[in-house]
């Protein structure tokens, strides 16, 4: 496999890995401390995302193997097209999952934030599963030998850890800089 193809396989799952780091370190805190949702609402929103991830895991492989995405599958293949579509949807849903509820402005219904963030949690969870499964299936088929598969997975994890470390360190530096200013 050429170096460019190896790098593409490594980069292909960085968004998922970064989201995973964000999810486990920040999601419940964001819902409870920033949005001031109750612990039960925050837990249910996370559960909705996890259930969506589990449900989509059951059908992601089938879709990647047997169902064409219109306009994309003929050009780049089924697995890559499902990977690209899910990455695109995830790129939209993740920022909306960690942003202000745009349907809740000025309304006093406590169920609106739950529905809003539950929807985006479900969308993100389903997309996460679609990207993960189709990426791993593609990399498994693209690698000629087991040693090449090991190298591709190592590159993916190293690149993901490097990018997340840069994001974490930049945020820490910014936080410390703000503390010294005030």
C-alpha positions in Angstrom: 0.0 0.0 0.0 1.3 3.4 -0.9 2.1 6.0 1.8 -0.7 8.2 0.7 -3.2 5.4 1.0 -1.9 4.5 4.4 -2.3 8.1 5.6 -5.8 8.2 4.2 -6.7 5.1 6.1 -5.2 6.6 9.3 -7.1 9.9 8.9 -10.3 8.1 8.0 -11.4 7.6 11.6 -9.8 10.5 13.4 -13.1 12.3 13.8 -14.7 9.3 15.5 -11.8 8.8 17.8 -11.7 12.5 18.7 -15.5 12.4 19.4 -15.0 9.4 21.6 -12.5 11.3 23.7 -14.9 14.2 23.9 -17.8 12.1 24.7 -16.3 10.3 27.7 -14.7 13.4 29.2 -17.3 16.1 28.6 -20.8 15.1 27.5 -22.5 14.6 30.9 -20.7 17.5 32.4 -21.9 19.7 29.6 -25.5 18.6 29.9 -25.6 19.0 33.7 -23.3 22.0 34.3 -23.7 24.1 31.2 -27.3 23.3 30.1 -28.4 22.7 33.7 -30.3 19.6 32.9 -31.1 17.1 35.6 -28.9 14.1 36.1 -31.7 11.8 34.9 -32.2 13.9 31.7 -28.4 13.9 31.0 -28.2 10.2 31.6 -31.2 9.5 29.3 -29.7 11.6 26.5 -26.4 9.6 26.8 -28.4 6.4 26.9 -30.3 7.4 23.7 -27.0 7.9 21.9 -25.7 4.6 23.1 -28.9 2.7 22.1 -28.7 4.4 18.7 -25.1 3.3 18.4 -26.0 -0.3 19.4 -28.9 -0.5 17.0 -26.9 1.0 14.1 -24.1 -1.5 14.8 -26.5 -4.3 13.9 -27.2 -3.0 10.4 -24.0 -1.0 9.5 -22.1 -3.9 8.1 -25.1 -5.0 6.0 -25.5 -1.5 4.6 -21.8 -1.1 3.9 -21.8 -4.5 2.1 -25.0 -4.4 0.2 -26.7 -1.0 -0.1 -25.5 1.7 -2.5 -25.5 5.4 -1.5 -26.9 7.3 -4.5 -24.2 9.2 -6.5 -21.4 8.1 -4.2 -21.2 4.3 -4.3 -20.5 4.1 -8.0 -17.5 6.5 -7.6 -15.9 5.6 -4.4 -17.5 2.3 -3.3 -20.1 1.3 -0.8 -18.1 1.3 2.4 -16.4 4.6 1.6 -19.6 6.2 0.7 -21.4 5.1 3.9 -18.3 6.3 5.8 -18.4 9.7 4.1 -22.1 10.2 4.5 -22.0 9.3 8.2 -18.9 11.5 8.7 -20.8 14.4 7.1 -23.9 13.9 9.2 -21.7 13.6 12.3 -19.9 16.8 11.4 -23.2 18.5 11.6 -24.7 16.7 14.6 -21.7 17.0 17.0 -21.5 20.8 17.1 -25.3 20.9 17.4 -25.1 18.4 20.3 -22.8 20.7 22.2 -24.5 24.0 21.4 -27.5 25.9 22.7 -30.9 24.4 22.0 -32.2 26.5 19.1 -35.8 25.3 19.4 -35.9 26.1 23.2 -35.5 29.9 23.0 -37.9 31.6 25.4 -40.0 28.6 25.9 -40.6 27.1 29.4 -41.1 23.5 28.4 -38.6 21.2 30.1 -39.1 18.5 27.6 -37.8 20.5 24.6 -34.1 20.3 25.5 -34.4 16.6 26.2 -36.0 16.0 22.7 -33.5 18.4 21.0 -30.3 16.9 22.5 -31.8 13.4 22.5 -32.3 13.6 18.7 -28.7 14.8 18.1 -27.3 12.2 20.5 -29.2 9.5 18.5 -28.0 10.9 15.2 -24.4 11.1 16.4 -24.5 7.6 18.0 -25.8 6.1 14.8 -23.3 7.9 12.6 -20.5 7.0 15.0 -21.3 3.3 14.5 -21.6 3.6 10.8 -18.2 5.3 10.5 -16.5 2.9 12.8 -17.8 -0.3 11.3 -17.3 0.7 7.7 -13.9 2.1 8.3 -12.7 -1.1 10.0 -14.2 -3.2 7.2 -12.6 -1.1 4.6 -9.2 -1.2 6.2 -9.4 -5.0 6.7 -10.1 -5.4 3.0 -7.5 -2.8 1.9 -4.6 -4.4 3.9 -2.8 -7.2 2.0 -1.2 -8.8 5.1 -1.9 -8.9 8.8 1.2 -6.8 9.4 -0.1 -4.1 7.1 -3.4 -4.1 9.0 -1.5 -3.6 12.3 0.4 -0.7 10.8 -2.8 0.9 9.6 -4.5 0.6 13.0 -1.3 1.9 14.7 -1.2 4.9 12.4 -4.9 5.6 13.1 -4.5 5.5 16.8 -1.3 7.5 16.9 -2.8 10.2 14.7 -5.9 10.3 16.8 -4.0 10.5 20.0 -1.7 13.2 18.6 -4.6 15.4 17.4 -6.6 15.0 20.6 -3.4 15.8 22.7 -3.0 19.0 20.6 -6.6 19.9 21.2 -6.4 19.2 24.9 -3.1 21.0 25.4 -4.4 24.0 23.4 -7.5 24.2 25.6 -5.4 23.9 28.7 -3.0 26.6 27.5 -6.0 28.9 26.7 -7.6 28.2 30.1 -4.4 29.0 31.9 -3.9 32.1 29.9 -7.4 33.3 30.8 -6.7 32.6 34.5 -3.6 34.7 34.5 -5.4 37.6 32.7 -8.3 37.8 35.2 
